Amino acid sequence: MSLEQLKAFLEKVKADTSLQAKLKAAKSPEDVVGIAKEHGHEFTADKITELSEEELEGVAGGGDCTEITFGR
């Protein structure tokens, strides 16, 4: 349940447009955690807020990452 797991998951997301679409549809940080777990990455929702905007850049196709960070 580490920040490293979250970062590894985000690297996977950068290369997978279907995974990006799933994350854009997520309604809560817990939804993101569930999607990540389905793909072999475990972390808690609070880890999402520990990432910088730069670290999240590119996850949503280089666009606005508020869908991932839920208003951060």
N, C-alpha and C positions, 0 to 999 in steps of 0.2 A: 504494500500500500504506500508506495513511495512516489516522490516527485520524479524520480528517474523512470518509473513505469509510465507515468503520464507523458513525459517527454518522448519515450519510445513509441507510445501509442500515437502521438501527434505526428511523429515521423512517418508512421505507417499511413496515417490519414492523408498526408501530403500527396501520396502516390495513388490514392484510391478514391476516385470520384464518387463511387456508390457509397462509400463510408462517409465522405463529406456530406452527401445528401442526407444520410441518416442523422448526422450530427446537427445539420441545419434544422431538421424536424424535431429535435429534442426540445422538450418543454421545461426541463429542469437540469441542474447539475447531476442529480441522481440518474436521470435518463442517460446522460453522457457516461457516467460510471458503468451503467448496465451495458451499454453498447461496447465499451472498452473491454469489459469482462468477457463478453461474447467472443472477443478477438484475442483473448489471452493476456490482457493487461489489467492488473488490479491496483486501484488507488482509491482514495476517498474524495468526495466532492470538494472538500476544503482545499485540496491540492490544486484545483483549477485556479483558484484565486491567487495562488502563489506565483503563477507564471506572469512574466511581463508581456506587454502587448507585442513586443518584438518576437518573443518566443511563440506566440500564437499566430503571428503573421504567416499567411500562406495556407493555413489550415482550411480556411473557408475559400480557397481559391484565390488568396491574396486580397480578398474583400474585407468587409466589416466583420470583425470577430465577435461582435456583441452577441451574436446568436450562440456562440460557444461559451462566452463568459457571463451571459445573462445580466447584461447591464453594467458590467464592470467599467 
